Structures are given as structure tokens and as C-alpha cells.
Amino acid sequence: MNYGGGSYYDDNFGQWDDMDDPDVQDFYHRVQRESVVKTCEGCKQTVRLMPQYAYCDSCATKIERGYDL
């Protein structure tokens, strides 16, 4: 999702940087095409995630930092 001014964010990886790089752009667009609507197992929000992911970026970051969800 582009929030204007070149800022890209999605539920899989959060903030996307280096969007001037064609390889990053290609990967971003592939992730967007393959993402499906799911319920995050952490926050229970409806999000768009890759089919193999269970947690949104926000919850995954919390888990990585040692928080209990």
C-alpha cells in the first residue's frame, strides 16, 4: 500500500524501504499479489498476509522482542 510521498507499508513486512530499487519493487508487487485476507493470530485483526504467515508485521516484531501476545 502506498501512502503517498513514496511511503510503502504492508501487513507482511511493515515499512518498505529502497523502493527505488527495481528488485525491491518486483518483490513488493509479488508479495502484494500473493497476499490473502486472513486474521492475524496475535492481534485478531483482519490483515493481508502471505498464505504461510500467521502474524502481521506488528505482532511478529513484538514476538521477536520477547512480548507475549
ABEGO torsion letter per residue (X at the ends): XBAEGGBBBBAAAEBBBGAABAAAAAAAAAAAAABBBBBBAAAGBBBBBBAABABBAAAAAAAAAGBBX
